[in-house]
Amino acid sequence: MSSPIIDEINRQNLKDDLPEMHIGDTMKVHVRIKEGEKERVQVYAGTLIARDGSSATETITVRRISHGVGVERVFPLHSPYLAKIEIIASTHVRRAKLYYLRDRVGKKTRLREKIR
């Protein structure tokens, strides 16, 4: 039961330049980071394991292995801190959430690449 005013504000803040992404895609997420007065863009590369929410509250969860430890990060898709998203590779998956990758180590985490 949201009001039409809130719906209109949410509609104005939606990004329209997001690429088409699917679960299992390998991607680079460019994030704006403020450090004091300076602002820079940091790239976070990993596998898309989950999408949650809808419209203005939609988030994606990206997982990568850093120094042998699995690291997951949740990004709000329509945040102004999200500079851009690049899709590197697409894979064939049969699930909507790839949380099972958390329990896998090494070569077992590989996903079958889609033939384009």
C-alpha positions as protocol buffer text, in pm:
chain_id: "A"
residue {
  index: 1
  type: MET
  ca { x: 0 y: 0 z: 0 }
}
residue {
  index: 2
  type: SER
  ca { x: 244 y: 265 z: -110 }
}
residue {
  index: 3
  type: SER
  ca { x: 126 y: 609 z: -205 }
}
residue {
  index: 4
  type: PRO
  ca { x: 146 y: 742 z: -561 }
}
residue {
  index: 5
  type: ILE
  ca { x: 390 y: 1012 z: -445 }
}
residue {
  index: 6
  type: ILE
  ca { x: 642 y: 755 z: -322 }
}
residue {
  index: 7
  type: ASP
  ca { x: 596 y: 550 z: -640 }
}
residue {
  index: 8
  type: GLU
  ca { x: 670 y: 858 z: -853 }
}
residue {
  index: 9
  type: ILE
  ca { x: 986 y: 940 z: -655 }
}
residue {
  index: 10
  type: ASN
  ca { x: 1106 y: 580 z: -689 }
}
residue {
  index: 11
  type: ARG
  ca { x: 1035 y: 586 z: -1063 }
}
residue {
  index: 12
  type: GLN
  ca { x: 1244 y: 902 z: -1109 }
}
residue {
  index: 13
  type: ASN
  ca { x: 1546 y: 747 z: -934 }
}
residue {
  index: 14
  type: LEU
  ca { x: 1554 y: 424 z: -1134 }
}
residue {
  index: 15
  type: LYS
  ca { x: 1855 y: 370 z: -1361 }
}
residue {
  index: 16
  type: ASP
  ca { x: 1780 y: 288 z: -1722 }
}
residue {
  index: 17
  type: ASP
  ca { x: 2136 y: 206 z: -1838 }
}
residue {
  index: 18
  type: LEU
  ca { x: 2172 y: -128 z: -1656 }
}
residue {
  index: 19
  type: PRO
  ca { x: 2278 y: -424 z: -1873 }
}
residue {
  index: 20
  type: GLU
  ca { x: 2071 y: -741 z: -1895 }
}
residue {
  index: 21
  type: MET
  ca { x: 2218 y: -970 z: -1630 }
}
residue {
  index: 22
  type: HIS
  ca { x: 2136 y: -1321 z: -1523 }
}
residue {
  index: 23
  type: ILE
  ca { x: 2230 y: -1540 z: -1230 }
}
residue {
  index: 24
  type: GLY
  ca { x: 2570 y: -1700 z: -1288 }
}
residue {
  index: 25
  type: ASP
  ca { x: 2711 y: -1413 z: -1495 }
}
residue {
  index: 26
  type: THR
  ca { x: 3068 y: -1309 z: -1427 }
}
residue {
  index: 27
  type: MET
  ca { x: 3072 y: -931 z: -1398 }
}
residue {
  index: 28
  type: LYS
  ca { x: 3267 y: -624 z: -1301 }
}
residue {
  index: 29
  type: VAL
  ca { x: 3083 y: -380 z: -1076 }
}
residue {
  index: 30
  type: HIS
  ca { x: 3228 y: -27 z: -1072 }
}
residue {
  index: 31
  type: VAL
  ca { x: 3157 y: 139 z: -735 }
}
residue {
  index: 32
  type: ARG
  ca { x: 3217 y: 502 z: -643 }
}
residue {
  index: 33
  type: ILE
  ca { x: 3403 y: 534 z: -311 }
}
residue {
  index: 34
  type: LYS
  ca { x: 3448 y: 858 z: -117 }
}
residue {
  index: 35
  type: GLU
  ca { x: 3764 y: 890 z: 89 }
}
residue {
  index: 36
  type: GLY
  ca { x: 3761 y: 1226 z: 263 }
}
residue {
  index: 37
  type: GLU
  ca { x: 3732 y: 1489 z: -9 }
}
residue {
  index: 38
  type: LYS
  ca { x: 3834 y: 1256 z: -294 }
}
residue {
  index: 39
  type: GLU
  ca { x: 3613 y: 1022 z: -489 }
}
residue {
  index: 40
  type: ARG
  ca { x: 3738 y: 725 z: -690 }
}
residue {
  index: 41
  type: VAL
  ca { x: 3593 y: 423 z: -870 }
}
residue {
  index: 42
  type: GLN
  ca { x: 3677 y: 75 z: -742 }
}
residue {
  index: 43
  type: VAL
  ca { x: 3611 y: -236 z: -951 }
}
residue {
  index: 44
  type: TYR
  ca { x: 3466 y: -546 z: -783 }
}
residue {
  index: 45
  type: ALA
  ca { x: 3472 y: -853 z: -1009 }
}
residue {
  index: 46
  type: GLY
  ca { x: 3285 y: -1174 z: -930 }
}
residue {
  index: 47
  type: THR
  ca { x: 2991 y: -1403 z: -1002 }
}
residue {
  index: 48
  type: LEU
  ca { x: 2630 y: -1293 z: -966 }
}
residue {
  index: 49
  type: ILE
  ca { x: 2476 y: -1540 z: -722 }
}
residue {
  index: 50
  type: ALA
  ca { x: 2146 y: -1369 z: -627 }
}
residue {
  index: 51
  type: ARG
  ca { x: 1900 y: -1095 z: -719 }
}
residue {
  index: 52
  type: ASP
  ca { x: 1653 y: -969 z: -460 }
}
residue {
  index: 53
  type: GLY
  ca { x: 1379 y: -707 z: -444 }
}
residue {
  index: 54
  type: SER
  ca { x: 1215 y: -515 z: -723 }
}
residue {
  index: 55
  type: SER
  ca { x: 1219 y: -167 z: -879 }
}
residue {
  index: 56
  type: ALA
  ca { x: 1399 y: 85 z: -655 }
}
residue {
  index: 57
  type: THR
  ca { x: 1490 y: -167 z: -384 }
}
residue {
  index: 58
  type: GLU
  ca { x: 1646 y: -429 z: -613 }
}
residue {
  index: 59
  type: THR
  ca { x: 1985 y: -564 z: -502 }
}
residue {
  index: 60
  type: ILE
  ca { x: 2239 y: -806 z: -646 }
}
residue {
  index: 61
  type: THR
  ca { x: 2482 y: -1026 z: -456 }
}
residue {
  index: 62
  type: VAL
  ca { x: 2824 y: -1074 z: -616 }
}
residue {
  index: 63
  type: ARG
  ca { x: 3070 y: -1337 z: -489 }
}
residue {
  index: 64
  type: ARG
  ca { x: 3441 y: -1369 z: -550 }
}
residue {
  index: 65
  type: ILE
  ca { x: 3739 y: -1546 z: -398 }
}
residue {
  index: 66
  type: SER
  ca { x: 3994 y: -1308 z: -248 }
}
residue {
  index: 67
  type: HIS
  ca { x: 4318 y: -1454 z: -106 }
}
residue {
  index: 68
  type: GLY
  ca { x: 4153 y: -1795 z: -70 }
}
residue {
  index: 69
  type: VAL
  ca { x: 3850 y: -1661 z: 118 }
}
residue {
  index: 70
  type: GLY
  ca { x: 3503 y: -1624 z: -33 }
}
residue {
  index: 71
  type: VAL
  ca { x: 3377 y: -1265 z: -21 }
}
residue {
  index: 72
  type: GLU
  ca { x: 3020 y: -1163 z: -101 }
}
residue {
  index: 73
  type: ARG
  ca { x: 2900 y: -810 z: -146 }
}
residue {
  index: 74
  type: VAL
  ca { x: 2545 y: -682 z: -188 }
}
residue {
  index: 75
  type: PHE
  ca { x: 2492 y: -387 z: -423 }
}
residue {
  index: 76
  type: PRO
  ca { x: 2172 y: -181 z: -454 }
}
residue {
  index: 77
  type: LEU
  ca { x: 2116 y: -168 z: -830 }
}
residue {
  index: 78
  type: HIS
  ca { x: 1974 y: 185 z: -844 }
}
residue {
  index: 79
  type: SER
  ca { x: 2220 y: 345 z: -602 }
}
residue {
  index: 80
  type: PRO
  ca { x: 2406 y: 658 z: -716 }
}
residue {
  index: 81
  type: TYR
  ca { x: 2728 y: 496 z: -589 }
}
residue {
  index: 82
  type: LEU
  ca { x: 2704 y: 226 z: -857 }
}
residue {
  index: 83
  type: ALA
  ca { x: 2896 y: 371 z: -1154 }
}
residue {
  index: 84
  type: LYS
  ca { x: 2846 y: 89 z: -1405 }
}
residue {
  index: 85
  type: ILE
  ca { x: 2821 y: -286 z: -1449 }
}
residue {
  index: 86
  type: GLU
  ca { x: 3010 y: -485 z: -1713 }
}
residue {
  index: 87
  type: ILE
  ca { x: 2915 y: -841 z: -1803 }
}
residue {
  index: 88
  type: ILE
  ca { x: 3229 y: -1046 z: -1874 }
}
residue {
  index: 89
  type: ALA
  ca { x: 3087 y: -1396 z: -1928 }
}
residue {
  index: 90
  type: SER
  ca { x: 2756 y: -1579 z: -1905 }
}
residue {
  index: 91
  type: THR
  ca { x: 2713 y: -1927 z: -1768 }
}
residue {
  index: 92
  type: HIS
  ca { x: 2443 y: -2191 z: -1785 }
}
residue {
  index: 93
  type: VAL
  ca { x: 2275 y: -2240 z: -1447 }
}
residue {
  index: 94
  type: ARG
  ca { x: 1955 y: -2413 z: -1341 }
}
residue {
  index: 95
  type: ARG
  ca { x: 1882 y: -2226 z: -1020 }
}
residue {
  index: 96
  type: ALA
  ca { x: 1764 y: -1879 z: -921 }
}
residue {
  index: 97
  type: LYS
  ca { x: 2014 y: -1851 z: -633 }
}
residue {
  index: 98
  type: LEU
  ca { x: 2364 y: -1996 z: -636 }
}
residue {
  index: 99
  type: TYR
  ca { x: 2415 y: -2011 z: -260 }
}
residue {
  index: 100
  type: TYR
  ca { x: 2551 y: -2365 z: -296 }
}
residue {
  index: 101
  type: LEU
  ca { x: 2876 y: -2212 z: -428 }
}
residue {
  index: 102
  type: ARG
  ca { x: 2954 y: -2108 z: -70 }
}
residue {
  index: 103
  type: ASP
  ca { x: 3025 y: -2470 z: 21 }
}
residue {
  index: 104
  type: ARG
  ca { x: 3238 y: -2547 z: -284 }
}
residue {
  index: 105
  type: VAL
  ca { x: 3615 y: -2501 z: -306 }
}
residue {
  index: 106
  type: GLY
  ca { x: 3855 y: -2488 z: -600 }
}
residue {
  index: 107
  type: LYS
  ca { x: 3757 y: -2640 z: -933 }
}
residue {
  index: 108
  type: LYS
  ca { x: 3417 y: -2744 z: -799 }
}
residue {
  index: 109
  type: THR
  ca { x: 3304 y: -2380 z: -815 }
}
residue {
  index: 110
  type: ARG
  ca { x: 3333 y: -2367 z: -1194 }
}
residue {
  index: 111
  type: LEU
  ca { x: 3013 y: -2304 z: -1387 }
}
residue {
  index: 112
  type: ARG
  ca { x: 2951 y: -2419 z: -1745 }
}
residue {
  index: 113
  type: GLU
  ca { x: 2991 y: -2128 z: -1986 }
}
residue {
  index: 114
  type: LYS
  ca { x: 2710 y: -2042 z: -2226 }
}
residue {
  index: 115
  type: ILE
  ca { x: 2787 y: -2066 z: -2594 }
}
residue {
  index: 116
  type: ARG
  ca { x: 2697 y: -1736 z: -2755 }
}
